[in-house]
Amino acid sequence: MPQSSIKNLKPGSTIHLMGICGTAMASLAGLLQDRGFKVTGSDLNPYPPMSTQIERLGIQILRPYKKENLNPAPDFVVVGNVISANNEEAMEMNRLNLPYCSLPQAMGEVIIAERDCFVIAGTHGKTTTTSLMAWTADVGGLKPGFLIGGIPKNFSQSFKNPEANTFVIEGDEYDTAYFDKVPKFIYYRPKNVILTSVEFDHADIYKDFDAVKAAFYRLMKLIPQNGSLVFWGDDKNVSEIASTSTAGKKHSYGFGAGNDYVAAITAESESATAFTISFKGQLVGEFKTALTGKYNILNAAAVIAQSHIQGWPVASVQKAMESFQGVKRRQEILGEYSGVLLIEDFAHHPTAVKETVKAIQSRYKNRKVFSVFEPRSATSRRKVFQKDYVDAFSEAHETLIAKPFDQGKIAETDRFSTEELVADLKAKGCAADVYVSADSIVEELGKKAKSNDVVLIMSNGGFDGIYEKLISKLKSR
C-alpha cells in the first residue's frame, strides 16, 4: 500500500509507532493517546528521558523490531526515520498491506491542521528555543500545543495538545522517512518561523553544505505572506537564506548593531543572566533568565523578537523568561556529589560543543571543568568534523573523550578518530585523553575530580549509563 493519509482515522483506532522512543515519536505517542487513539510502539534501544515518558503514558515498548509486533494488526502505522526499508517490521507492514505515513505527515494532518504554527528551525538551539517559545505562549494565556525534541522542565513532558489556535513545534531538517526523503519541517505548515543557525550537519543524509542550505531555502518558501520570520542576522548564511522569504513580517536578531532586534548582556552570575533587547534603537525591555552562554541568550532574543512581532505584552514575556526552568539534557544540573557539580548536555555538533564548554566555564569561573564527550551522532562518528573538534575543545580545562559509538557501518576511511583528536589537542598543550568506555571515564573522574570541580558530560545518547555510574562513584567517596 502507498503512503496514506491519517487525517480521517477515527479515535479508538489502533496506531502503531515504529521507533516510538525517538524524541519526536515519543511526543506524537502522547498527542495521539490524548486524542483517544490506542497507541502501541516498538524500538530497539530505548533510553531516558523519552523511554520513561512512554512508560508513564502506560504504553508498552515492544523490543526489538520484529514482525510479531504487528500481530494483531494495527489500523495504522507511523514509521519513524530510524526505520529502514529492510527493517523486519517495515517489511511485515508492507506484506500486510497496512496504511502508513511518517511522523511529520501525521503531525501536519492531525495535530497542526489549520492552527497558527510556530516552527523553530536551525542547526543549533532548536530544542531550547522551542521550549522557551511554548512556555512564553503559555504564560501569555494562548493555551498552545507543542511538540519538542526534549522535555522542558516547566511542562515535564515533550508534548501538549493545543487548547486554542496556537501550536509550537521543533522544525527538524532531518529527513522524514525512508519512503519520503524530504526535511521534516516541510509538513509543519509554518506560519511563523524562527531560524537560529545554518551549518553543515547530518552527514549521513546531506552530501554537502549546499544540500543543507537547500533544505532551509525550501522552508522559507513555505512561510505565507501573512506570516513572520525571525532570523539570526549575525550569520551570513542565515541572512542569505532568510532574504528569499516573502513573509510580511521579517526581522533579524543578534548581538550586532545592524540587527532589527539587538541583544546586550548586562550581568552574569552562577544563577542568572540579565540582558536587554532593543528594536530599531528603542528598548523593548530588560530580561533575566537562568540560561547561560551567548547562544542561549540568542535563543531567548529570538523568542522575544517573535513575541514582540505578535504583539504579546512585554511584562508577560519578561515573566516567562525569568520563570523558564530549562530543558532536560540541555546544560541540566544533575546535582552536586561530594562537592562535584555534574552537568548533562546534548551537544554533539562541534559548534554546540564549543559554545557549551565556553558557557559552563564562564558561568563557573572559579571551578575546574572536566569536559566529557561521546561521539555518538551520525555526523560526529564521521571524520567530516575531525579538525573542528580540535577547535571545539581547545579552551577546555581538561577533556575526556570516549571511543565513538558503533562505527561498524561507516567505512574505515570515513571514521572519526578520537586518537587523532587527542593527539592534536595535546600538540596544542591541552589536557586530553581517550577512554575505551564509560566505566573507564568514571574510574578516572573518581580519582581526579575534587570538591568544587564541575563535570560536564556531552552525548546525544544514553552513554552506557555514565550519569548514574558517576553519581554512584562520587557518592561512595
Sine and cosine of phi, psi and omega as CSV:
sin_phi,cos_phi,sin_psi,cos_psi,sin_omega,cos_omega
0.00,0.00,0.69,-0.73,0.05,-1.00
-0.95,0.32,0.21,-0.98,0.08,-1.00
-0.76,0.65,0.70,-0.71,-0.12,-0.99
-0.88,-0.47,0.30,-0.95,0.11,-0.99
-1.00,0.09,0.62,-0.78,-0.01,-1.00
-0.97,-0.23,-0.13,0.99,-0.21,-0.98
-0.92,0.40,-0.38,0.93,-0.02,-1.00
-0.99,-0.15,0.11,0.99,0.02,-1.00
-0.93,0.37,0.73,-0.68,-0.09,-1.00
-1.00,0.04,0.60,-0.80,0.11,-0.99
-0.79,0.61,0.57,-0.82,-0.10,-1.00
0.98,-0.18,-0.35,0.94,0.05,-1.00
-0.94,0.34,0.45,-0.89,0.03,-1.00
-1.00,-0.06,0.79,-0.61,0.05,-1.00
-0.88,-0.48,0.82,-0.57,0.01,-1.00
-0.98,-0.21,0.77,-0.64,-0.02,-1.00
-0.95,-0.31,0.90,-0.43,0.07,-1.00
-1.00,0.05,0.88,-0.47,-0.09,-1.00
1.00,0.01,0.65,0.76,-0.18,-0.98
-0.91,0.41,-0.35,0.94,-0.04,-1.00
-1.00,-0.07,0.11,0.99,0.17,-0.99
-0.89,0.46,0.43,-0.90,-0.11,-0.99
-0.86,0.51,-0.66,0.75,0.01,-1.00
-0.99,0.17,-0.61,0.79,-0.02,-1.00
-0.89,0.45,-0.62,0.78,0.03,-1.00
-0.89,0.46,-0.57,0.82,0.04,-1.00
-0.94,0.33,-0.70,0.72,0.03,-1.00
-0.87,0.50,-0.61,0.79,0.02,-1.00
-0.83,0.55,-0.72,0.70,0.01,-1.00
-0.93,0.38,-0.65,0.76,0.02,-1.00
-0.88,0.47,-0.69,0.72,-0.01,-1.00
-0.93,0.36,-0.65,0.76,0.02,-1.00
-0.89,0.46,-0.66,0.75,0.05,-1.00
-0.86,0.51,-0.48,0.88,-0.04,-1.00
-1.00,-0.02,0.15,0.99,0.13,-0.99
1.00,-0.07,0.17,0.99,0.07,-1.00
-1.00,0.03,0.49,-0.87,0.13,-0.99
-1.00,0.03,0.85,-0.52,-0.11,-0.99
-0.94,-0.35,0.75,-0.66,0.17,-0.98
-0.85,-0.53,0.28,-0.96,-0.03,-1.00
-0.28,-0.96,0.39,-0.92,0.01,-1.00
-0.73,-0.69,0.40,-0.92,0.04,-1.00
-0.34,-0.94,0.21,-0.98,-0.04,-1.00
-0.99,-0.16,-0.74,0.67,-0.12,-0.99
-0.66,-0.75,0.95,0.32,-0.07,-1.00
-0.93,0.38,0.58,-0.82,0.10,-0.99
-0.51,-0.86,0.39,-0.92,-0.02,-1.00
-0.90,0.43,0.38,-0.92,0.08,1.00
-1.00,0.02,-0.15,0.99,-0.09,-1.00
-0.95,0.32,-0.59,0.80,0.01,-1.00
-0.90,0.44,-0.63,0.78,0.00,-1.00
-0.95,0.31,-0.54,0.84,0.08,-1.00
-0.90,0.44,-0.69,0.72,0.02,-1.00
-0.88,0.47,-0.68,0.73,0.01,-1.00
-0.90,0.44,-0.61,0.79,0.04,-1.00
-0.90,0.44,-0.51,0.86,0.03,-1.00
-0.97,0.25,-0.13,0.99,0.00,-1.00
0.99,0.17,0.35,0.94,0.01,-1.00
-0.99,-0.16,0.82,-0.58,0.02,-1.00
-0.97,0.26,0.72,-0.70,0.06,-1.00
-1.00,-0.05,0.94,-0.34,0.03,-1.00
-0.99,0.17,0.77,-0.64,-0.02,-1.00
-0.56,-0.83,0.54,-0.84,-0.12,0.99
-0.98,0.18,-0.27,-0.96,0.10,-0.99
-0.94,0.35,0.79,-0.61,0.05,-1.00
-0.36,-0.93,0.39,-0.92,-0.10,-1.00
-0.89,0.46,-0.49,0.87,-0.01,-1.00
-0.90,0.44,-0.33,0.94,0.02,-1.00
-0.92,0.40,-0.26,0.96,0.03,-1.00
-0.97,-0.23,0.40,0.92,0.06,-1.00
-0.80,-0.60,0.92,-0.38,0.07,1.00
-0.95,0.32,0.41,-0.91,-0.08,-1.00
-0.93,0.36,0.75,-0.66,0.07,-1.00
-0.96,0.27,0.20,-0.98,0.05,-1.00
-0.98,0.21,-0.44,0.90,-0.07,-1.00
-0.42,-0.91,0.47,-0.88,0.03,-1.00
-0.81,-0.59,0.72,-0.69,0.16,-0.99
-0.95,-0.31,0.83,-0.56,-0.13,-0.99
-0.97,-0.23,0.86,-0.51,0.02,-1.00
-0.96,0.27,0.31,-0.95,-0.06,-1.00
-0.98,0.19,-0.01,1.00,0.12,-0.99
-0.99,0.13,-0.18,0.98,-0.08,-1.00
-1.00,0.04,0.76,-0.65,0.05,-1.00
-0.99,-0.15,0.26,-0.97,-0.04,-1.00
-0.89,0.45,-0.47,0.88,-0.02,-1.00
-0.99,-0.10,0.21,0.98,0.11,-0.99
-0.90,0.44,0.72,-0.69,-0.07,-1.00
-0.82,0.58,-0.64,0.77,-0.03,-1.00
-0.94,0.33,-0.64,0.77,0.04,-1.00
-0.91,0.42,-0.63,0.78,0.02,-1.00
-0.91,0.42,-0.61,0.79,0.03,-1.00
-0.93,0.37,-0.62,0.78,0.07,-1.00
-0.83,0.55,-0.71,0.71,0.01,-1.00
-0.94,0.35,-0.60,0.80,0.02,-1.00
-0.89,0.45,-0.62,0.78,0.01,-1.00
-0.98,0.17,-0.12,0.99,0.01,-1.00
0.88,0.47,0.65,0.76,-0.02,-1.00
-0.99,0.15,0.59,-0.81,0.08,-1.00
-0.94,0.34,0.59,-0.80,-0.06,-1.00
-0.46,-0.89,0.30,-0.95,0.14,-0.99
-0.41,-0.91,0.00,-1.00,0.04,-1.00
-1.00,-0.01,0.22,-0.98,0.08,-1.00
-0.87,0.49,-0.76,0.65,-0.01,-1.00
-0.86,0.51,-0.63,0.78,0.03,-1.00
-0.90,0.44,-0.68,0.73,0.03,-1.00
-0.88,0.48,-0.67,0.74,0.01,-1.00
-0.88,0.47,-0.74,0.68,-0.05,-1.00
-0.90,0.44,-0.67,0.74,-0.10,-1.00
-0.98,0.20,-0.66,0.75,-0.16,-0.99
-0.99,-0.15,-0.66,0.75,-0.17,-0.99
-0.99,-0.12,-0.77,0.64,-0.06,-1.00
-0.97,0.24,-0.78,0.62,0.02,-1.00
0.76,0.65,-0.83,-0.56,-0.10,-1.00
-0.99,-0.16,0.27,0.96,-0.04,-1.00
-0.96,0.28,0.28,-0.96,0.15,-0.99
-0.95,0.30,0.93,-0.37,-0.08,-1.00
-0.97,-0.26,0.77,-0.64,0.11,-0.99
-0.98,-0.19,0.90,-0.43,0.00,-1.00
-0.95,-0.30,0.83,-0.55,0.02,-1.00
-0.97,-0.25,0.91,-0.42,-0.11,-0.99
-0.82,-0.58,0.30,-0.95,0.03,-1.00
0.65,-0.76,0.24,-0.97,-0.02,-1.00
-0.94,0.33,-0.62,0.78,-0.06,-1.00
-0.83,-0.56,0.42,-0.91,0.19,-0.98
0.98,0.19,0.07,1.00,-0.09,-1.00
-0.87,0.49,-0.74,0.68,-0.12,-0.99
-0.91,0.41,-0.73,0.69,0.02,-1.00
-0.90,0.44,-0.70,0.72,-0.04,-1.00
-0.92,0.39,-0.65,0.76,0.04,-1.00
-0.90,0.44,-0.68,0.73,0.02,-1.00
-0.88,0.48,-0.69,0.73,-0.01,-1.00
-0.93,0.36,-0.60,0.80,0.04,-1.00
-0.91,0.42,-0.70,0.72,0.00,-1.00
-0.90,0.43,-0.66,0.75,0.00,-1.00
-0.92,0.39,-0.64,0.77,0.01,-1.00
-0.90,0.44,-0.67,0.75,0.05,-1.00
-0.91,0.42,-0.62,0.79,-0.01,-1.00
-0.92,0.39,-0.74,0.68,0.03,-1.00
-0.87,0.48,-0.54,0.84,0.01,-1.00
-0.98,0.20,0.02,1.00,0.10,-1.00
0.99,0.13,0.30,0.95,-0.04,-1.00
-0.99,0.11,-0.13,0.99,0.00,-1.00
0.76,0.65,0.82,0.58,-0.10,-0.99
-0.97,0.25,0.41,-0.91,0.29,-0.96
-1.00,-0.08,0.29,-0.96,0.02,-1.00
-0.36,-0.93,0.39,-0.92,0.19,-0.98
-0.69,-0.72,0.84,-0.55,-0.13,-0.99
-0.77,-0.64,0.59,-0.80,0.00,-1.00
-0.99,0.12,0.58,0.82,0.02,-1.00
-0.12,-0.99,-0.01,-1.00,-0.04,-1.00
-0.92,-0.40,0.96,-0.28,0.04,-1.00
-0.94,0.35,0.72,-0.69,-0.05,-1.00
-0.92,0.39,-0.43,0.90,0.03,-1.00
-0.92,0.40,-0.45,0.89,-0.04,-1.00
-0.95,-0.32,-0.39,0.92,-0.02,-1.00
0.91,0.41,0.13,0.99,0.17,-0.99
-0.47,-0.88,0.27,-0.96,-0.17,-0.98
-1.00,-0.06,0.13,0.99,-0.07,-1.00
-0.51,-0.86,0.35,-0.94,0.14,-0.99
-0.32,-0.95,0.71,-0.70,0.11,-0.99
-0.96,0.29,0.64,-0.77,-0.03,-1.00
-0.94,0.34,0.63,-0.78,0.10,-1.00
-0.99,-0.16,-0.13,0.99,0.00,-1.00
-0.62,-0.78,-0.65,-0.76,-0.20,-0.98
-0.98,-0.22,0.15,0.99,-0.10,-1.00
-0.92,-0.39,0.72,-0.69,0.11,-0.99
-0.73,-0.69,0.69,-0.72,-0.02,-1.00
-0.87,-0.49,0.77,-0.64,-0.08,-1.00
-0.62,-0.79,0.60,-0.80,0.10,-1.00
-0.97,0.24,0.88,-0.47,-0.10,-1.00
-1.00,-0.09,1.00,0.00,-0.05,-1.00
-0.97,0.23,0.68,-0.74,0.05,-1.00
-1.00,0.03,-0.05,1.00,0.02,-1.00
-0.91,0.42,0.36,-0.93,-0.10,-0.99
-0.96,0.29,0.32,-0.95,-0.21,-0.98
-0.98,0.20,-0.78,0.62,-0.03,-1.00
-0.19,-0.98,0.23,-0.97,-0.03,-1.00
-0.88,0.47,-0.40,0.92,-0.02,-1.00
-0.98,-0.17,0.11,0.99,-0.09,-1.00
-0.46,-0.89,0.99,0.12,-0.16,-0.99
-1.00,0.06,0.91,0.41,0.11,-0.99
-0.76,-0.65,0.37,-0.93,0.03,-1.00
-0.87,0.50,0.58,-0.82,-0.03,-1.00
-0.83,0.56,-0.65,0.76,-0.13,-0.99
-0.92,0.40,-0.18,0.98,0.05,-1.00
-0.84,0.54,-0.51,0.86,-0.07,-1.00
-1.00,-0.01,-0.06,1.00,-0.21,-0.98
-1.00,0.00,0.14,0.99,0.10,-1.00
0.77,0.64,0.82,0.57,-0.13,-0.99
-0.93,0.37,0.86,-0.51,0.13,-0.99
-0.98,-0.21,-0.66,0.76,0.01,-1.00
-0.83,-0.56,0.79,-0.61,-0.13,-0.99
-0.79,-0.61,0.62,-0.78,0.23,-0.97
-0.92,-0.40,0.78,-0.62,0.07,-1.00
-0.91,-0.42,0.95,-0.31,-0.17,-0.99
-1.00,0.09,-0.53,0.85,-0.16,-0.99
-0.03,-1.00,0.41,-0.91,0.08,-1.00
-0.63,-0.78,0.94,-0.35,0.07,-1.00
-0.71,-0.71,0.20,-0.98,0.06,-1.00
-0.95,0.32,0.71,-0.70,0.05,-1.00
-0.34,-0.94,0.08,-1.00,0.04,-1.00
0.83,0.56,0.83,0.55,-0.03,-1.00
-0.90,0.44,-0.24,0.97,0.02,-1.00
-0.97,0.23,-0.33,0.95,-0.01,-1.00
-0.81,-0.58,-0.35,0.93,0.03,-1.00
-0.95,-0.32,0.81,-0.59,-0.10,-0.99
-0.96,0.27,-0.47,0.88,0.00,-1.00
-0.33,-0.95,0.01,-1.00,-0.06,-1.00
-0.91,0.41,-0.56,0.83,0.03,-1.00
-0.87,0.49,-0.59,0.81,0.02,-1.00
-0.92,0.39,-0.61,0.80,0.06,-1.00
-0.90,0.43,-0.73,0.69,-0.01,-1.00
-0.88,0.47,-0.59,0.80,0.01,-1.00
-0.86,0.51,-0.59,0.81,0.03,-1.00
-0.89,0.46,-0.68,0.73,-0.02,-1.00
-0.96,0.28,-0.52,0.85,0.12,-0.99
-0.87,0.50,-0.62,0.79,0.03,-1.00
-0.89,0.46,-0.65,0.76,0.02,-1.00
-0.89,0.46,-0.68,0.73,-0.01,-1.00
-0.84,0.54,-0.62,0.78,-0.04,-1.00
-0.94,0.35,-0.30,0.95,-0.05,-1.00
-1.00,0.04,-0.27,0.96,-0.02,-1.00
-0.96,0.27,0.84,-0.55,-0.04,-1.00
-0.95,0.31,0.26,-0.96,-0.02,-1.00
-0.89,0.46,-0.49,0.87,0.03,-1.00
-1.00,0.01,0.23,0.97,0.02,-1.00
-0.99,-0.14,-0.19,-0.98,-0.03,-1.00
-0.65,-0.76,0.46,-0.89,0.07,-1.00
-0.69,-0.72,0.80,-0.61,0.11,-0.99
-0.89,-0.45,0.80,-0.60,-0.10,-1.00
-0.67,-0.74,0.46,-0.89,-0.02,-1.00
-0.96,0.28,0.97,-0.26,-0.13,-0.99
-0.99,0.17,-0.16,0.99,0.01,-1.00
-0.98,0.21,-0.16,0.99,-0.07,-1.00
-0.94,-0.35,0.80,-0.60,-0.10,-0.99
-0.93,0.37,-0.56,0.83,0.02,-1.00
-0.92,0.40,-0.68,0.73,0.03,-1.00
-0.89,0.45,-0.72,0.70,-0.02,-1.00
-0.89,0.46,-0.66,0.75,0.01,-1.00
-0.89,0.46,-0.69,0.72,0.01,-1.00
-0.92,0.38,-0.69,0.72,-0.02,-1.00
-0.89,0.46,-0.50,0.87,-0.05,-1.00
-0.89,0.46,-0.33,0.94,-0.03,-1.00
-1.00,0.05,-0.13,0.99,0.01,-1.00
-0.98,0.21,0.61,-0.79,0.05,-1.00
-0.97,-0.26,0.34,0.94,0.05,-1.00
-0.83,0.56,0.67,-0.74,-0.04,-1.00
-0.91,0.42,-0.53,0.85,0.03,-1.00
-0.89,-0.45,0.93,-0.36,-0.09,-1.00
-0.69,-0.72,0.88,-0.47,-0.08,-1.00
-0.64,-0.77,0.59,-0.80,0.05,-1.00
-1.00,-0.03,0.38,-0.93,0.10,-1.00
-0.65,-0.76,0.35,-0.94,0.04,-1.00
0.37,-0.93,-0.14,-0.99,0.04,-1.00
-1.00,0.04,-0.36,0.93,-0.03,-1.00
-0.93,0.36,0.61,-0.79,-0.08,-1.00
-0.91,0.42,-0.33,0.94,-0.03,-1.00
-0.99,0.17,-0.07,1.00,0.00,-1.00
-0.98,0.20,0.37,-0.93,0.09,-1.00
-0.93,0.37,-0.73,0.68,0.05,-1.00
-0.95,-0.30,0.88,-0.47,-0.07,-1.00
-0.93,-0.37,0.80,-0.60,0.03,-1.00
-0.99,-0.15,0.58,-0.81,0.07,-1.00
-0.61,-0.79,0.85,-0.53,0.03,-1.00
-0.98,0.20,0.78,-0.63,-0.06,-1.00
-0.95,-0.32,-0.39,0.92,0.01,-1.00
-0.30,-0.96,0.55,-0.83,0.04,-1.00
-0.68,-0.73,0.63,-0.78,0.11,-0.99
-0.59,-0.81,-0.01,-1.00,0.03,-1.00
-0.91,0.41,-0.35,0.94,-0.10,-1.00
-0.96,-0.28,-0.34,0.94,-0.10,-0.99
-0.34,-0.94,0.32,-0.95,0.13,-0.99
-0.82,-0.58,0.76,-0.65,0.07,-1.00
-0.96,-0.26,0.63,-0.78,-0.02,-1.00
-0.42,-0.91,0.29,-0.96,0.06,-1.00
-0.89,-0.47,0.41,-0.91,0.14,-0.99
-0.80,-0.60,0.77,-0.64,0.07,-1.00
-0.88,-0.48,0.57,-0.82,0.05,-1.00
-0.89,-0.45,0.93,-0.37,0.00,-1.00
0.77,0.64,0.72,0.70,0.09,-1.00
1.00,0.01,-0.19,0.98,0.00,-1.00
-0.97,-0.23,0.74,-0.67,-0.02,-1.00
-0.90,0.43,0.83,-0.56,0.12,-0.99
-0.99,0.14,-0.68,0.73,0.02,-1.00
0.16,-0.99,0.21,-0.98,0.12,-0.99
-0.98,-0.19,0.67,-0.75,-0.11,-0.99
-0.73,-0.69,0.40,-0.91,0.05,-1.00
-0.69,-0.72,0.65,-0.76,0.00,-1.00
-0.58,-0.82,0.47,-0.88,0.09,-1.00
-0.98,0.22,-0.17,0.99,0.02,-1.00
-0.93,0.38,0.46,-0.89,-0.01,-1.00
-0.76,-0.66,0.42,-0.91,0.04,-1.00
1.00,-0.07,0.53,-0.85,-0.05,-1.00
-0.88,0.48,-0.61,0.79,-0.03,-1.00
-0.90,0.43,-0.60,0.80,0.02,-1.00
-0.95,0.33,-0.54,0.84,0.07,-1.00
-0.93,0.36,-0.56,0.83,0.12,-0.99
-0.90,0.44,-0.65,0.76,0.05,-1.00
-0.86,0.50,-0.70,0.72,0.02,-1.00
-0.90,0.43,-0.65,0.76,0.00,-1.00
-0.88,0.48,-0.63,0.78,0.02,-1.00
-0.88,0.47,-0.68,0.73,0.00,-1.00
-0.92,0.39,-0.66,0.75,0.02,-1.00
-0.89,0.45,-0.67,0.75,0.02,-1.00
-0.89,0.47,-0.72,0.70,0.00,-1.00
-0.91,0.42,-0.62,0.78,0.03,-1.00
-0.90,0.43,-0.64,0.77,0.00,-1.00
-0.91,0.41,-0.66,0.75,0.06,-1.00
-0.87,0.50,-0.63,0.78,-0.03,-1.00
-0.97,0.23,-0.19,0.98,0.01,-1.00
0.99,0.14,0.36,0.93,0.02,-1.00
-0.96,0.27,0.62,-0.78,-0.06,-1.00
-0.85,0.52,0.72,-0.69,-0.04,-1.00
-0.87,0.49,-0.63,0.77,-0.02,-1.00
-0.87,0.49,-0.61,0.79,0.02,-1.00
-0.93,0.38,-0.64,0.77,0.01,-1.00
-0.93,0.38,-0.65,0.76,0.06,-1.00
-0.87,0.50,-0.68,0.74,0.01,-1.00
-0.89,0.45,-0.66,0.75,0.01,-1.00
-0.90,0.43,-0.69,0.73,0.00,-1.00
-0.87,0.49,-0.71,0.70,-0.08,-1.00
-0.95,0.32,-0.49,0.87,-0.06,-1.00
-0.99,-0.11,0.00,1.00,0.00,-1.00
-0.94,0.34,0.81,-0.59,-0.11,-0.99
-0.99,-0.13,-0.01,1.00,0.00,-1.00
1.00,-0.05,-0.13,-0.99,-0.09,-1.00
-0.79,-0.61,0.63,-0.78,0.07,-1.00
-0.85,0.53,0.68,-0.73,0.04,-1.00
0.95,0.31,0.20,0.98,0.11,-0.99
-0.86,-0.51,0.99,-0.16,-0.09,-1.00
0.74,0.67,0.65,0.76,-0.05,-1.00
-0.99,0.12,0.82,-0.58,0.05,-1.00
-0.98,0.18,0.90,-0.43,-0.01,-1.00
-1.00,0.09,-0.35,0.94,0.03,-1.00
0.60,-0.80,0.07,-1.00,0.04,-1.00
-0.88,-0.48,0.82,-0.57,-0.12,-0.99
-0.79,-0.61,0.87,-0.49,-0.09,-1.00
0.79,0.61,0.59,0.81,0.04,-1.00
0.99,0.12,-0.02,1.00,-0.01,-1.00
-0.99,-0.15,0.86,-0.52,0.01,-1.00
-0.99,0.12,0.79,-0.61,-0.05,-1.00
-0.93,-0.36,0.83,-0.56,-0.04,-1.00
-0.83,-0.56,0.70,-0.72,0.00,-1.00
-0.92,-0.39,0.66,-0.76,0.05,-1.00
-0.58,-0.81,0.43,-0.90,-0.07,-1.00
-1.00,0.02,-0.05,1.00,-0.15,-0.99
-0.82,0.57,0.73,-0.69,0.07,-1.00
-0.62,-0.78,-0.50,0.86,0.10,-1.00
-0.95,0.30,0.62,-0.78,-0.07,-1.00
-0.82,0.57,-0.59,0.81,0.04,-1.00
-0.90,0.44,-0.70,0.71,0.01,-1.00
-0.90,0.43,-0.65,0.76,0.03,-1.00
-0.88,0.48,-0.76,0.65,-0.03,-1.00
-0.86,0.52,-0.74,0.67,-0.04,-1.00
-0.93,0.37,-0.57,0.82,0.02,-1.00
-0.93,0.38,-0.72,0.70,0.04,-1.00
-0.86,0.50,-0.72,0.69,0.01,-1.00
-0.87,0.49,-0.69,0.72,-0.05,-1.00
-0.90,0.44,-0.69,0.72,-0.04,-1.00
-0.94,0.34,-0.67,0.74,0.02,-1.00
-0.92,0.40,-0.52,0.86,0.03,-1.00
-0.95,0.30,-0.65,0.76,-0.01,-1.00
-0.93,0.37,-0.65,0.76,-0.04,-1.00
-0.96,-0.29,0.93,0.37,-0.18,-0.98
-0.87,0.50,-0.55,0.83,-0.10,-0.99
-0.98,-0.21,0.38,0.93,-0.03,-1.00
-0.78,-0.63,0.58,-0.81,0.08,-1.00
-0.97,0.23,0.70,-0.71,0.01,-1.00
-0.92,-0.39,0.84,-0.54,0.15,-0.99
-1.00,-0.03,0.87,-0.49,0.02,-1.00
-0.99,-0.15,0.90,-0.44,-0.04,-1.00
-0.95,-0.32,0.74,-0.67,-0.08,-1.00
-0.68,-0.73,0.72,-0.69,0.13,-0.99
-0.92,-0.38,0.91,-0.41,0.12,-0.99
-0.94,0.33,0.96,-0.27,-0.14,-0.99
-0.79,-0.62,-0.50,0.86,-0.02,-1.00
-0.92,0.39,0.31,-0.95,-0.02,-1.00
-0.84,0.54,-0.57,0.82,-0.03,-1.00
-0.99,0.14,-0.65,0.76,-0.05,-1.00
-0.93,0.37,-0.32,0.95,0.05,-1.00
-1.00,0.08,-0.07,1.00,0.04,-1.00
-0.96,-0.29,0.35,-0.94,-0.13,-0.99
-0.98,0.19,-0.01,1.00,-0.07,-1.00
-0.82,0.57,-0.52,0.86,0.01,-1.00
-0.94,-0.34,0.39,0.92,-0.07,-1.00
-0.77,0.63,-0.78,0.63,-0.05,-1.00
-0.98,0.18,-0.45,0.89,0.00,-1.00
-0.90,0.43,-0.55,0.83,0.01,-1.00
-0.94,0.35,-0.43,0.90,0.08,-1.00
-0.88,0.47,-0.73,0.68,0.04,-1.00
-0.90,0.43,-0.63,0.78,-0.04,-1.00
-0.87,0.49,-0.60,0.80,-0.06,-1.00
-0.97,-0.23,0.06,1.00,-0.14,-0.99
-0.91,0.41,-0.38,0.93,0.01,-1.00
-0.95,-0.31,0.12,0.99,0.02,-1.00
-0.94,0.35,0.58,-0.81,0.03,-1.00
-0.88,0.48,-0.75,0.67,0.07,-1.00
-0.40,-0.92,0.68,-0.74,-0.09,-1.00
-0.88,-0.48,0.73,-0.68,0.08,-1.00
-0.87,-0.49,0.91,-0.41,-0.09,-1.00
-0.95,-0.31,0.80,-0.59,0.07,-1.00
-0.99,0.13,0.38,-0.92,0.14,-0.99
-0.88,0.48,0.58,-0.82,0.00,-1.00
-0.86,0.51,0.55,-0.84,0.01,-1.00
-0.97,0.26,0.86,-0.50,0.17,-0.99
0.64,0.77,1.00,0.09,0.05,-1.00
-0.99,-0.12,0.24,0.97,-0.11,-0.99
-0.82,0.58,-0.60,0.80,-0.06,-1.00
-1.00,-0.03,0.07,1.00,0.00,-1.00
-0.98,-0.22,0.75,-0.66,0.02,-1.00
-0.83,0.56,0.63,-0.78,-0.07,-1.00
-0.82,0.57,-0.61,0.79,-0.01,-1.00
-0.94,0.33,-0.22,0.98,-0.05,-1.00
-0.98,-0.20,-0.11,0.99,-0.17,-0.99
-0.98,0.18,0.64,-0.77,0.12,-0.99
-0.92,0.38,0.66,-0.75,-0.01,-1.00
-0.92,-0.39,0.91,-0.42,0.06,-1.00
-0.94,0.35,-0.55,0.84,0.00,-1.00
-0.89,0.45,-0.67,0.74,0.02,-1.00
-0.92,0.40,-0.64,0.76,0.04,-1.00
-0.86,0.51,-0.76,0.65,-0.04,-1.00
-0.91,0.42,-0.64,0.77,0.04,-1.00
-0.87,0.48,-0.66,0.75,0.02,-1.00
-0.91,0.40,-0.64,0.77,0.02,-1.00
-0.92,0.39,-0.67,0.74,0.01,-1.00
-0.90,0.43,-0.58,0.82,0.03,-1.00
-0.90,0.44,-0.42,0.91,0.04,-1.00
-1.00,-0.02,0.07,1.00,0.01,-1.00
0.99,0.10,0.27,0.96,-0.02,-1.00
-1.00,0.01,0.55,-0.84,0.08,-1.00
-0.99,0.13,0.91,-0.41,-0.05,-1.00
-0.37,-0.93,0.51,-0.86,0.07,-1.00
-0.47,-0.88,0.37,-0.93,0.05,-1.00
-0.99,-0.15,0.61,-0.80,0.03,-1.00
-0.77,-0.64,0.64,-0.77,-0.12,-0.99
-0.98,0.22,-0.29,0.96,-0.07,-1.00
-0.37,-0.93,0.23,-0.97,0.10,-1.00
-0.88,0.47,-0.62,0.78,-0.01,-1.00
-0.87,0.49,-0.65,0.76,-0.02,-1.00
-0.94,0.35,-0.53,0.85,0.08,-1.00
-0.92,0.38,-0.67,0.74,0.02,-1.00
-0.88,0.48,-0.69,0.73,0.02,-1.00
-0.87,0.50,-0.71,0.70,-0.03,-1.00
-0.90,0.43,-0.70,0.71,0.00,-1.00
-0.93,0.37,-0.51,0.86,0.06,-1.00
-0.87,0.50,-0.53,0.85,0.01,-1.00
-1.00,0.05,-0.66,0.75,-0.18,-0.98
-1.00,0.05,-0.64,0.77,-0.13,-0.99
-0.94,0.35,0.85,-0.53,-0.02,-1.00
-0.97,-0.26,0.24,-0.97,0.07,-1.00
-0.84,0.55,0.70,-0.72,-0.05,-1.00
1.00,0.05,-0.07,1.00,0.08,-1.00
-0.99,0.16,0.26,-0.97,0.04,-1.00
-0.83,-0.55,0.69,-0.72,0.11,-0.99
-0.91,-0.42,0.88,-0.47,0.03,-1.00
-0.96,-0.28,0.89,-0.46,-0.02,-1.00
-0.94,-0.33,0.82,-0.57,-0.04,-1.00
-0.88,-0.48,0.86,-0.50,0.04,-1.00
-0.31,-0.95,0.54,-0.84,0.09,-1.00
-0.98,-0.22,0.41,0.91,0.04,-1.00
-0.61,-0.79,-0.32,-0.95,-0.06,-1.00
-0.98,0.20,-0.36,0.93,0.05,-1.00
0.80,0.61,0.64,0.77,0.09,-1.00
0.79,0.61,0.62,0.79,0.09,-1.00
0.92,0.40,0.47,0.88,-0.10,-1.00
-0.87,0.49,-0.54,0.84,-0.08,-1.00
-0.90,0.43,-0.78,0.63,0.00,-1.00
-0.90,0.43,-0.64,0.77,-0.02,-1.00
-0.90,0.43,-0.67,0.75,-0.02,-1.00
-0.95,0.32,-0.63,0.77,0.04,-1.00
-0.86,0.52,-0.72,0.69,0.00,-1.00
-0.87,0.49,-0.68,0.73,0.00,-1.00
-0.89,0.46,-0.73,0.68,-0.04,-1.00
-0.92,0.38,-0.63,0.78,0.01,-1.00
-0.90,0.44,-0.50,0.86,-0.09,-1.00
-0.99,0.16,-0.09,1.00,-0.07,-1.00
-0.96,0.27,0.00,0.00,0.00,0.00
